[in-house]
Amino acid sequence: SPPLPWTPAPPPRALPPVANPPTEMALDWLRRGQACEAKNTEAALIEAVRCYDEAIALLRSVKPNAGESTGRDLGVAWMNRGNALQKQATPASLAAALSAYDEAIALLRALRVDCTDSLSPRNSLGAAWMNRGLVLHRQATAESIAGAVHSQREAVSTLQGLPRDQASWYRNNLAAAWMNLANALLDSTLSDRLAEARAAARESLAVVVAEETTDPVAAELGLKARRVWCDAIGQL
């Protein structure tokens, strides 16, 4: 089965109009890009990338001492750029998406990840690692799938530090990372891949099983986790 598409992180924060004009304009470009990306047509995805590029240019113009929020917004802009490129699904766009996720990871890693509010850089960092893993998995070479396993492990490690009881997206992103790891392991050449994939699928299910009857995303994740769990068991 294909890897689960990315579960979105919370949207960028909204600043008061007078707070920082370049940042406000950048966030407006981010919102435009997200609206285009949601249309999911070839033309709209190309326009989404252009919007994210505008946001990135504006955020880069903000003074370095403007605060961590600017760094987080810039990381999110790079991640969104990667998302739009990944959806284009060409060899060139996948390579460009990988570079965008690397930029996002470098930026988000430089921020404090110990805060646990809805704008936590840790959640965005985990999502960037997850998306990076999905691109590598889609490239479908032995080397890229090994990279996908590494990226999904980084996503799991990052997202495990969040208080999953505080927000559904924390739980769902962690469950998605475990499930993506299981899928990547099944396609890898690691000697213990099947046992590890089965264990990862069980971890994914454990995260969301209590919410499956009330949260559609949790229900989808639980179903896909069971599917890869059965796949691993069958191969074992």
Secondary structure as a PSIPRED ss2 file (coil, helix, strand):
# PSIPRED VFORMAT (PSIPRED V4.0)

   1 S C   1.000  0.000  0.000
   2 P C   1.000  0.000  0.000
   3 P C   1.000  0.000  0.000
   4 L C   1.000  0.000  0.000
   5 P C   1.000  0.000  0.000
   6 W C   1.000  0.000  0.000
   7 T C   1.000  0.000  0.000
   8 P C   1.000  0.000  0.000
   9 A C   1.000  0.000  0.000
  10 P C   1.000  0.000  0.000
  11 P C   1.000  0.000  0.000
  12 P C   1.000  0.000  0.000
  13 R C   1.000  0.000  0.000
  14 A C   1.000  0.000  0.000
  15 L C   1.000  0.000  0.000
  16 P C   1.000  0.000  0.000
  17 P C   1.000  0.000  0.000
  18 V C   1.000  0.000  0.000
  19 A C   1.000  0.000  0.000
  20 N C   1.000  0.000  0.000
  21 P H   0.000  1.000  0.000
  22 P H   0.000  1.000  0.000
  23 T H   0.000  1.000  0.000
  24 E H   0.000  1.000  0.000
  25 M H   0.000  1.000  0.000
  26 A H   0.000  1.000  0.000
  27 L H   0.000  1.000  0.000
  28 D H   0.000  1.000  0.000
  29 W H   0.000  1.000  0.000
  30 L H   0.000  1.000  0.000
  31 R H   0.000  1.000  0.000
  32 R H   0.000  1.000  0.000
  33 G H   0.000  1.000  0.000
  34 Q H   0.000  1.000  0.000
  35 A H   0.000  1.000  0.000
  36 C H   0.000  1.000  0.000
  37 E H   0.000  1.000  0.000
  38 A H   0.000  1.000  0.000
  39 K H   0.000  1.000  0.000
  40 N C   1.000  0.000  0.000
  41 T C   1.000  0.000  0.000
  42 E H   0.000  1.000  0.000
  43 A H   0.000  1.000  0.000
  44 A H   0.000  1.000  0.000
  45 L H   0.000  1.000  0.000
  46 I H   0.000  1.000  0.000
  47 E H   0.000  1.000  0.000
  48 A H   0.000  1.000  0.000
  49 V H   0.000  1.000  0.000
  50 R H   0.000  1.000  0.000
  51 C H   0.000  1.000  0.000
  52 Y H   0.000  1.000  0.000
  53 D H   0.000  1.000  0.000
  54 E H   0.000  1.000  0.000
  55 A H   0.000  1.000  0.000
  56 I H   0.000  1.000  0.000
  57 A H   0.000  1.000  0.000
  58 L H   0.000  1.000  0.000
  59 L H   0.000  1.000  0.000
  60 R H   0.000  1.000  0.000
  61 S H   0.000  1.000  0.000
  62 V C   1.000  0.000  0.000
  63 K C   1.000  0.000  0.000
  64 P H   0.000  1.000  0.000
  65 N H   0.000  1.000  0.000
  66 A H   0.000  1.000  0.000
  67 G C   1.000  0.000  0.000
  68 E H   0.000  1.000  0.000
  69 S H   0.000  1.000  0.000
  70 T H   0.000  1.000  0.000
  71 G H   0.000  1.000  0.000
  72 R H   0.000  1.000  0.000
  73 D H   0.000  1.000  0.000
  74 L H   0.000  1.000  0.000
  75 G H   0.000  1.000  0.000
  76 V H   0.000  1.000  0.000
  77 A H   0.000  1.000  0.000
  78 W H   0.000  1.000  0.000
  79 M H   0.000  1.000  0.000
  80 N H   0.000  1.000  0.000
  81 R H   0.000  1.000  0.000
  82 G H   0.000  1.000  0.000
  83 N H   0.000  1.000  0.000
  84 A H   0.000  1.000  0.000
  85 L H   0.000  1.000  0.000
  86 Q H   0.000  1.000  0.000
  87 K H   0.000  1.000  0.000
  88 Q H   0.000  1.000  0.000
  89 A C   1.000  0.000  0.000
  90 T C   1.000  0.000  0.000
  91 P H   0.000  1.000  0.000
  92 A H   0.000  1.000  0.000
  93 S H   0.000  1.000  0.000
  94 L H   0.000  1.000  0.000
  95 A H   0.000  1.000  0.000
  96 A H   0.000  1.000  0.000
  97 A H   0.000  1.000  0.000
  98 L H   0.000  1.000  0.000
  99 S H   0.000  1.000  0.000
 100 A H   0.000  1.000  0.000
 101 Y H   0.000  1.000  0.000
 102 D H   0.000  1.000  0.000
 103 E H   0.000  1.000  0.000
 104 A H   0.000  1.000  0.000
 105 I H   0.000  1.000  0.000
 106 A H   0.000  1.000  0.000
 107 L H   0.000  1.000  0.000
 108 L H   0.000  1.000  0.000
 109 R H   0.000  1.000  0.000
 110 A C   1.000  0.000  0.000
 111 L C   1.000  0.000  0.000
 112 R C   1.000  0.000  0.000
 113 V C   1.000  0.000  0.000
 114 D C   1.000  0.000  0.000
 115 C C   1.000  0.000  0.000
 116 T C   1.000  0.000  0.000
 117 D C   1.000  0.000  0.000
 118 S C   1.000  0.000  0.000
 119 L C   1.000  0.000  0.000
 120 S C   1.000  0.000  0.000
 121 P H   0.000  1.000  0.000
 122 R H   0.000  1.000  0.000
 123 N H   0.000  1.000  0.000
 124 S H   0.000  1.000  0.000
 125 L H   0.000  1.000  0.000
 126 G H   0.000  1.000  0.000
 127 A H   0.000  1.000  0.000
 128 A H   0.000  1.000  0.000
 129 W H   0.000  1.000  0.000
 130 M H   0.000  1.000  0.000
 131 N H   0.000  1.000  0.000
 132 R H   0.000  1.000  0.000
 133 G H   0.000  1.000  0.000
 134 L H   0.000  1.000  0.000
 135 V H   0.000  1.000  0.000
 136 L H   0.000  1.000  0.000
 137 H H   0.000  1.000  0.000
 138 R H   0.000  1.000  0.000
 139 Q H   0.000  1.000  0.000
 140 A C   1.000  0.000  0.000
 141 T C   1.000  0.000  0.000
 142 A H   0.000  1.000  0.000
 143 E H   0.000  1.000  0.000
 144 S H   0.000  1.000  0.000
 145 I H   0.000  1.000  0.000
 146 A H   0.000  1.000  0.000
 147 G H   0.000  1.000  0.000
 148 A H   0.000  1.000  0.000
 149 V H   0.000  1.000  0.000
 150 H H   0.000  1.000  0.000
 151 S H   0.000  1.000  0.000
 152 Q H   0.000  1.000  0.000
 153 R H   0.000  1.000  0.000
 154 E H   0.000  1.000  0.000
 155 A H   0.000  1.000  0.000
 156 V H   0.000  1.000  0.000
 157 S H   0.000  1.000  0.000
 158 T H   0.000  1.000  0.000
 159 L H   0.000  1.000  0.000
 160 Q C   1.000  0.000  0.000
 161 G C   1.000  0.000  0.000
 162 L C   1.000  0.000  0.000
 163 P C   1.000  0.000  0.000
 164 R C   1.000  0.000  0.000
 165 D C   1.000  0.000  0.000
 166 Q C   1.000  0.000  0.000
 167 A C   1.000  0.000  0.000
 168 S H   0.000  1.000  0.000
 169 W H   0.000  1.000  0.000
 170 Y H   0.000  1.000  0.000
 171 R H   0.000  1.000  0.000
 172 N H   0.000  1.000  0.000
 173 N H   0.000  1.000  0.000
 174 L H   0.000  1.000  0.000
 175 A H   0.000  1.000  0.000
 176 A H   0.000  1.000  0.000
 177 A H   0.000  1.000  0.000
 178 W H   0.000  1.000  0.000
 179 M H   0.000  1.000  0.000
 180 N H   0.000  1.000  0.000
 181 L H   0.000  1.000  0.000
 182 A H   0.000  1.000  0.000
 183 N H   0.000  1.000  0.000
 184 A H   0.000  1.000  0.000
 185 L H   0.000  1.000  0.000
 186 L H   0.000  1.000  0.000
 187 D H   0.000  1.000  0.000
 188 S C   1.000  0.000  0.000
 189 T C   1.000  0.000  0.000
 190 L C   1.000  0.000  0.000
 191 S C   1.000  0.000  0.000
 192 D C   1.000  0.000  0.000
 193 R H   0.000  1.000  0.000
 194 L H   0.000  1.000  0.000
 195 A H   0.000  1.000  0.000
 196 E H   0.000  1.000  0.000
 197 A H   0.000  1.000  0.000
 198 R H   0.000  1.000  0.000
 199 A H   0.000  1.000  0.000
 200 A H   0.000  1.000  0.000
 201 A H   0.000  1.000  0.000
 202 R H   0.000  1.000  0.000
 203 E H   0.000  1.000  0.000
 204 S H   0.000  1.000  0.000
 205 L H   0.000  1.000  0.000
 206 A H   0.000  1.000  0.000
 207 V H   0.000  1.000  0.000
 208 V H   0.000  1.000  0.000
 209 V H   0.000  1.000  0.000
 210 A H   0.000  1.000  0.000
 211 E H   0.000  1.000  0.000
 212 E C   1.000  0.000  0.000
 213 T C   1.000  0.000  0.000
 214 T C   1.000  0.000  0.000
 215 D C   1.000  0.000  0.000
 216 P H   0.000  1.000  0.000
 217 V H   0.000  1.000  0.000
 218 A H   0.000  1.000  0.000
 219 A H   0.000  1.000  0.000
 220 E H   0.000  1.000  0.000
 221 L H   0.000  1.000  0.000
 222 G H   0.000  1.000  0.000
 223 L H   0.000  1.000  0.000
 224 K H   0.000  1.000  0.000
 225 A H   0.000  1.000  0.000
 226 R H   0.000  1.000  0.000
 227 R H   0.000  1.000  0.000
 228 V H   0.000  1.000  0.000
 229 W H   0.000  1.000  0.000
 230 C H   0.000  1.000  0.000
 231 D H   0.000  1.000  0.000
 232 A H   0.000  1.000  0.000
 233 I H   0.000  1.000  0.000
 234 G H   0.000  1.000  0.000
 235 Q H   0.000  1.000  0.000
 236 L C   1.000  0.000  0.000
